[in-house]
Amino acid sequence: MNDLELLKTTCENLKEHFDTVHIFATRMNDEQATEETINCQYGSGNWCARYGQIHNWLVRQEEITREDARKD
């Protein structure tokens, strides 16, 4: 099973329990001697809801990072 098929299968399994699902995954490219990272993503459900959730997560992570930097 290739990367995208694995993400699709996992996404559809999760979709049975959730309204929207979006999976981001990375791994090192084992087929080459380089340190190249392979990025994969797949989602299902309302695109606007997924986009909003991802956006809110990013904003919150940036806030946490800024708070931690001020503490140091």
Secondary structure, 3 states (H helix, E strand, C coil): CCHHHHHHHHHHHHHCCCCCEEEEEEEECCCCCCCCEEEEEEEECCHHHHHHHHHHHHHHHHHHHHHHHHHC
